[in-house]
Amino acid sequence: MSRRSSPSRSQIETFAPVRLRNLIRIELGQNLIKPAGLNTPYWLVFPNYDVKNRVQLEFKFDQQLTDLIDEYVHDFRPALLRGSNSSWLFPGENGEPKNSLLFGKQLSFRIQKAIGLRITVHQFRHAAAAVYLKHRAGDYETVRRLLGHRDLQTTIKYYCGLETIAAPRNSDG
């Protein structure tokens, strides 16, 4: 697989910092859809009953990520299916999704190889929140929706300190 055509698990996490359980259970046509038609960007959707906090998640991907996913699905995923007929984006053995432990290790390895930093899927979620708040201090509601927190207070509890760290850089004085 070429560098450009890799499954791009970390790129999906960049747009949609979902929990590992949701990431490995992405199903084509169920969670990964093109509601506006064939030549339009993918949306990644998880109904509330598939998410830990029972909060529906929806993420619209850009055309570049959509093209990368299409290339993976058409050119590389068939070899990973090993004769099964599963609809998992990241198929494992016996028609099941990829094993979460193995998948998490593979994703951490890919991220480390790309940026030189060892990071887990869960830490990637924290990093996404930190980066977002660095550029949009105080926008906890968007971070709450991005991470799928049910309660805004949960988001504030875990990420309020990041805004304080960024505040001196964002002030005029």
DAJOLIN-V384314 format. One record per residue. RES is the residue in three letters. PHI is phi as a letter, one per 30 degrees, with the letter a starting at -180 (999 if undefined). D_FIRST is the distance of its C-alpha to the first C-alpha in whole Angstrom. Layout:
BEGIN
RES,PHI,D_FIRST ; RES,PHI,D_FIRST
END
This chain:
BEGIN
MET,999,0 ; SER,d,4 ; ARG,d,7 ; ARG,d,8 ; SER,c,6 ; SER,d,6 ; PRO,e,9 ; SER,h,11 ; ARG,e,14 ; SER,d,16 ; GLN,d,16 ; ILE,d,18 ; GLU,d,20 ; THR,d,21 ; PHE,d,22 ; ALA,b,23 ; PRO,d,24 ; VAL,d,25 ; ARG,d,26 ; LEU,e,23 ; ARG,e,25 ; ASN,d,24 ; LEU,e,21 ; ILE,d,20 ; ARG,c,22 ; ILE,d,21 ; GLU,c,21 ; LEU,d,21 ; GLY,i,24 ; GLN,c,26 ; ASN,c,24 ; LEU,c,22 ; ILE,b,24 ; LYS,b,25 ; PRO,d,28 ; ALA,c,29 ; GLY,k,28 ; LEU,e,25 ; ASN,c,24 ; THR,b,25 ; PRO,d,23 ; TYR,d,22 ; TRP,c,24 ; LEU,c,24 ; VAL,b,27 ; PHE,b,28 ; PRO,d,32 ; ASN,e,34 ; TYR,d,35 ; ASP,c,31 ; VAL,c,31 ; LYS,e,33 ; ASN,c,36 ; ARG,h,36 ; VAL,c,35 ; GLN,d,33 ; LEU,c,30 ; GLU,b,29 ; PHE,b,26 ; LYS,c,25 ; PHE,d,22 ; ASP,d,22 ; GLN,d,21 ; GLN,d,18 ; LEU,d,16 ; THR,e,17 ; ASP,d,15 ; LEU,d,12 ; ILE,d,13 ; ASP,e,14 ; GLU,d,11 ; TYR,d,9 ; VAL,d,12 ; HIS,d,13 ; ASP,c,9 ; PHE,b,7 ; ARG,e,10 ; PRO,e,13 ; ALA,d,11 ; LEU,d,12 ; LEU,d,15 ; ARG,h,16 ; GLY,i,19 ; SER,d,20 ; ASN,c,21 ; SER,d,21 ; SER,c,20 ; TRP,d,19 ; LEU,d,16 ; PHE,c,15 ; PRO,d,16 ; GLY,c,17 ; GLU,c,20 ; ASN,h,22 ; GLY,i,22 ; GLU,c,22 ; PRO,d,20 ; LYS,e,18 ; ASN,e,20 ; SER,d,21 ; LEU,d,22 ; LEU,d,19 ; PHE,d,17 ; GLY,e,19 ; LYS,d,18 ; GLN,d,15 ; LEU,d,15 ; SER,e,18 ; PHE,d,16 ; ARG,d,13 ; ILE,d,16 ; GLN,d,18 ; LYS,d,15 ; ALA,d,15 ; ILE,b,19 ; GLY,i,21 ; LEU,b,22 ; ARG,d,22 ; ILE,b,23 ; THR,d,23 ; VAL,d,22 ; HIS,d,26 ; GLN,d,27 ; PHE,d,24 ; ARG,d,27 ; HIS,d,29 ; ALA,d,28 ; ALA,d,27 ; ALA,d,31 ; ALA,d,32 ; VAL,d,30 ; TYR,d,31 ; LEU,d,35 ; LYS,d,35 ; HIS,c,35 ; ARG,b,37 ; ALA,e,39 ; GLY,i,41 ; ASP,d,39 ; TYR,d,39 ; GLU,d,39 ; THR,d,35 ; VAL,d,34 ; ARG,e,36 ; ARG,d,34 ; LEU,d,30 ; LEU,c,31 ; GLY,i,32 ; HIS,d,36 ; ARG,d,39 ; ASP,c,41 ; LEU,e,41 ; GLN,d,43 ; THR,d,40 ; THR,d,38 ; ILE,d,41 ; LYS,e,42 ; TYR,d,38 ; TYR,b,37 ; CYS,d,41 ; GLY,d,41 ; LEU,d,38 ; GLU,d,40 ; THR,d,43 ; ILE,d,41 ; ALA,d,39 ; ALA,e,43 ; PRO,e,44 ; ARG,d,42 ; ASN,c,42 ; SER,d,46 ; ASP,d,48 ; GLY,c,51
END
